[in-house]
């Protein structure tokens, strides 16, 4: 892809992200490759970028506690000698 078309697509994505609330923007960005996500987040105001990044991480990388096996909570603590 030529640089001008890539820049235009990135600007379109940036406008689309800015037009959404952070949860919806995160859903939109999560479909992109990591380099494009980074480029868009760097172009946004820091507070908005952090909110969007939080939602991306929360949705795609964090397992809810309720889904962890019970043994995770019931295992005895290891003693340190």
Rosetta blueprint (number, residue, H / E / L):
1 X L
2 X L
3 X H
4 X H
5 X H
6 X H
7 X H
8 X H
9 X H
10 X H
11 X H
12 X H
13 X H
14 X H
15 X H
16 X H
17 X H
18 X H
19 X L
20 X L
21 X L
22 X H
23 X H
24 X H
25 X H
26 X H
27 X H
28 X H
29 X H
30 X L
31 X L
32 X L
33 X L
34 X H
35 X H
36 X H
37 X H
38 X H
39 X H
40 X H
41 X H
42 X H
43 X H
44 X L
45 X L
46 X H
47 X H
48 X H
49 X H
50 X H
51 X H
52 X H
53 X H
54 X H
55 X H
56 X H
57 X H
58 X H
59 X H
60 X H
61 X L
62 X L
63 X L
64 X L
65 X H
66 X H
67 X H
68 X L
69 X L
70 X L
71 X H
72 X H
73 X H
74 X H
75 X L
76 X L
77 X L
78 X L
79 X L
80 X L
81 X L
